[in-house]
Amino acid sequence: MSKPGNALPNPRIGWTWQLGLLAAIAISAAVWWPMTLPGFDFARTDDGEHHLLRLFLLDHSLRAGLWYPRWLPDLFMGFGYPLFNFYAPLTYYLGAIFIRLGLDTYGAWQAVAAGAVIAGTAGTYVLTTALWGTIPRALFAAAAYVLAPYPFLANLYIRGAVPEVWGVALVPWVLWAGLRVHGRGNLALSVTLAVVLSSLVLLHNLTALIGAGLLLLWAAALAAIHRRIGGVRAVAAAVVVASGLTAFFWLPALGERSLVQFELAFTSYEEVLIWLYDPLKPVERLFDFAPPYNQTPVGPIDLHAAYPYTNTGPIKPSLGQAVLWGVGLLGVVVLLWRRDFRRAGLVAFFLILAASAWWLTTRWSQGAWEVVAPLRTLQFPYRLHSLVALGVAVGGAAAVPRSARLAFPLCGVLALLLGWQALAGRPWPGTDQSANRVVDGARLRLDETDRYGGGTASGGEFLPRSVWWAIYTPGIRRGNAIYERTYPEREWTGGLIRTHAGTLDVNGLYQGPNWVAADVAALTPATLAFRRIDFPEWRAFVDGQKATVYPVPYDPGEQAELGFLLVDVPAGQHRVWLQFRPSALRLAAQLITAATLASAGVVFLVLIWRRVARGQFSVALTAGSMVVGAGILSGGVLMMILSLGAVQPPPRQPPAASSILALDIVGEVLAGRAHLASPSGPTLGTHLDLRRLALQGRDRAWLYAHPESEVTVTLTVPPLAWLETALALHPDAWETPVGDGVEFSVEVRRREDAKPQVIWRQHLNPRAHSWERRWNEVRVDLRRFAGQTVELTLRTDFADEASYDWAGWGTPIVVVDRSARSHEAEA
């Protein structure tokens, strides 16, 4: 132990320190390595599936050219969801980097998770060497933190909460940076603290709240222990800079909470009580149908030699953690006896941190949970076990002997015991079969089958308030399937628009990362529906002039506010735009971040110039530093330009590359570019004709094709192409004395094919099947023919005989579907 009054150690970063760090990272492999096994399945964890899909969607948006997609258009059944306006995005950007390096989405998420474990291990090692000054202590603290039951193991293998793992991984780094800033207070360390804090804010919302509160307590404790408040000012300056750097995220996330159903994210006092336990009474299982509670039922800690992981009741600290806390307390006594009050105060801080966090997970703290409402923003008290683990690991490590001969063997034995206790219970899901590694649109659609809100945001807490529907059964909320019952996805042209009222035809359709445009011919005054949920700053323009955009009216049949957007269109030819623009708050927040970044670049350049003037920098170092400073400044200026550019009205002409309407088959027929064949000849006539048909209140162009008729067009199939149409028999054929329906088919013939191949076929008989008395929407996949010039044929044939076979194709078009929902990866 150091002598009274000694300053904190300043360990040299030599080869022994580096070997110790590598050893700590090697120990952490016991935690992250099982994730690399073929059988590890994120889908078996609580939230792993959701996070995989978020990464997939973010990467898709980045590829589309949107650098920060506050609104994800492919979530919430394709109606869109403002996920990243409220949820910290940085973890997913890390995953996108790994995707760019060649990994698939699943592998990238595994790499992100492993990186979090390594970062947390390294951070604890660095913090402990800065505090206690010896490598064995640092190595032991890192092992104790990474092998603690909750922060990494339970979060990864039970909850699948990789962003939270990154959050708890950065907490030791926050404390280390705060310690160094307090000890030296120079600009470089303040910048380091600001960067670490900014990263924490952008990694995980709730852990950022915990980390910010912990940093304030840490700064106050250091000021009290060292009787020096200068470090507090430096910490405060770093907090201000971090607030500016992350304002683009946290300011709208806080300021626009009232626009979404954020109350669904809060845990009520009664729900908190479920996860608290009385250390002196038996713990009961949460629900009657839940498995029995498998931890020690009575007592403050779990006493099993192999820690039993649970998600069916309150979580208790392990026996090893309790022993470490006691060892740390003994270390405090020894330090006080030696009159090393400063170091004793530091150890006491971590032990008090652990004890306080544990207390907040017990029924003894229920008064605090009831009175201090902000506590309930944590949702689950067991999140505080990360602080228990960190406090026990760092505080207990202080009692490790300084002598390397004693410390290394002792640390090795203790690490083995902690590893056995943490890993013998096998917290990871079984590895008996390979996991599904394909993350694509099909997986996204499956995840959103019938939940409330965006499929990857659990309870719908970010669902705009324009969406609401009645609850029929108390405690059971109807899910998103309400949209498939009322406005099925297949009925939206290109997955984006549909006629809501009146009569109009779509002559052009365009889509960008945050906008949709349509060229329409309205035969009557009409209302165009967009497949986007009402949220502030959706703006509509008709022929370049601002137009009113409003949500669909209340549906009394479903007792629901479905919230998608409508724009009224007068009769005639028009171009209708819908654009998502930054609100005043979002724009101001982005400009604050840009200004902070630009100011940081200017300050950096000024400081470099001063050092150059004093002759303190070499030519190479000067050039490199100037490039870095100029890059920071340029980044801030560029962000300002992009932010201001986002509020500009749409251009007159959408970019050609944004067109998704590749071919209008009715237009090809009218232009004489289609080959026609029917019993009445190769021209329009009695068997093959262009008409209009109104069904279910929807009037649309109808390519009447009495069997046996066919229409053939030639096209070079673009990537991601689909044929969209709606099949129907005329209502006069629904109640006839005879009639066995019509066979519809789609054929494709490539240049090298001797005869066409049938790629799709469907029989329709509304006379016999009443559910077919409507527009029967169809999507035919043409993606396999991408880049090829083909003949595409729409054909109708009679079944056994042709009586009353008055059939036709409604608005047949070929569209390019670039949405993530239609993306299907190769298995």
Buried (B, 14 or more C-beta within 10 A) or exposed (E): BBEEEEEBBEBEEEEEBEEBBEBBBEBBBBBBEBBEEEBBBBBBBEBBBBBBBBBBBBBBBBBBEBEBBBBBBBBBBBBBBBBBBBBBBBBBBBBBBBBEEEBBBBBBBBBBBBBBBBBBBBBBBBBBBBBBBBBBBBBBBBBBBBBBBBBBBBBBBBBBBBBBBBBBBBBBBBBBBBBBBBBBBEBEBBBBBBBBBBBBBBBBBBBBBBBBEBBBEBBBBBBEBBEEEEBBBBBBBBBEBBBBBBBBBBBBBEBBBEBBBBEBBEBEEEEBBBBBBBBEEEBEBBEEEEEEBBBBBEBBBBEBEEBBBBBBBBBBBBBBBBBBBBBBBEBBEBBBEBEBBBBBBBBBBBBBBBBBBBBBBBBBBBEEBBEEEEBBEBBBBBBBBBBBBBBBBBBBBBBBBEEEEEBBEBBBEBBEBBBBBBBEBEBBBEBEEEBEBBBBBBBBBEBBEEBBBBBBBBEBBBBBBBBBBEEEEEEEBBBBEBBBEBBEBEBBBBBBBBBBBBBBBBBBBBBBBBBBBBBBBBBEBBBBBBBBBBBBBBBBBBBEEEBEBBBBEEBEEBBBBBBBBBBBBEBEEBBBBBBBBBBEBBBBBBBBBBBBBBBBBEBBBEBBBEBBEEEEBEEEEBEEBBEBBEEBBEBBBEBBEEBBEBBEEBEEEBEEEBBBBBBBBBBBBEEEEBBBBBEBEEEBEEBBBEEEBEBEEBBBBBBBBBBBBBBBBBBEBBEBBBBBBBBBBBEEBBEEEEBBBBBBBBBBBEEEEEEBEEBBEBBBBBBEEEEBBBBBBBBBBBBEBEEBEBBBBBBBBBBEEBBBBBBBBBBBBBBBBBBBBBBEBEE
